[in-house]
């Protein structure tokens, strides 16, 4: 336990506190795929939200038509003011195509759709995943508390320690050493901002609805980094806070495969580099992989010492192999396919909500 302040306001968990917060004025967005439904973690998340009683819960659902009925029935069993936003409904896809916003599906696109709806229905918006195995009723109030004190953006952070091992590998082994290697070469405020977050890749954040309407959002796994970069421009150091959410247990992914950490690393890195280039930081993509590896190997030794100190299992060779895999993600970011800020598009989010609702009703007969 400590009480160190970072460059941004850092709110610590000293005694399991559940601060008073405006949950009744907040809409909670939970992105979900069909595979998440009815899992023990998702069951815990939604049953816990019943005790939090936010103004509304919007589930940003990506699911094939043949899975929608069972997911809808399950979600309907919770005592919540809950709306399912079927993000992959054919009518929603058509509306996006008409607005020239079709393209890659992904978590970021689902959250973006839900953010547009949520910003019109509550003063505050909180976002978190559905796979936290130790989700607690304190999480949403903690995320919202800084907003009630005048901050515009709030980010959650936590420790990822399970089964006597350190997790959070993409954050520990890619994000942190890349950002620090870049900070060694560039004296830029945006790098100081991105480096101030204790868990930059956490899926949990909250913001005022005004700020939410101004966010551009990456379509895929770059969502978290892209959101932080947008928050830097819109809220900055003074109007940003990060909040201790304790210890989290999440699903774990393999490094390889289409949905593995290697793929996620490419999207996270592209989102990071796109944001930096937009802020005038031009990485040297030829030398950065080597400088990244050097930084990452130094961190591996520190993690090994920390793990030994706490009696945890730690595999240096495996972590080094992951660093080598992630280094392939260090390259120019390519075409910018971010979704625009809602305030900059003519697309009506409530029209999207209506289309999704009608599509669900049609599926259910």
URSUL-V744251 format. One record per run of one state. SS is the DSSP state (h for helix, s for strand, l for the rest). FROM is the first residue (numbers start at 1). LEN is the number of residues. If there is no record, write none. Layout:
ss = [SS;SS]
from = [FROM;FROM]
len = [LEN;LEN]
//
This chain:
ss = [l;s;l;h;s;h;l;h;l;s;l;h;l;s;l;h;l;h;l;s;l;h;l;s;l;s;l;s;l;h;l;h;l;s;h;l;s;l;h;l;s;l;h;l;h;l;h;l;s;l;h;l;h;l]
from = [1;9;12;23;26;34;37;40;53;56;63;65;76;82;87;90;99;107;120;124;128;138;149;153;160;161;163;165;167;169;186;189;195;205;209;213;217;218;223;235;240;248;261;279;288;310;316;328;339;340;342;345;349;365]
len = [8;3;11;3;8;3;3;13;3;7;2;11;6;5;3;9;8;13;4;4;10;11;4;7;1;2;2;2;2;17;3;6;10;4;4;4;1;5;12;5;8;13;18;9;22;6;12;11;1;2;3;4;16;1]
//
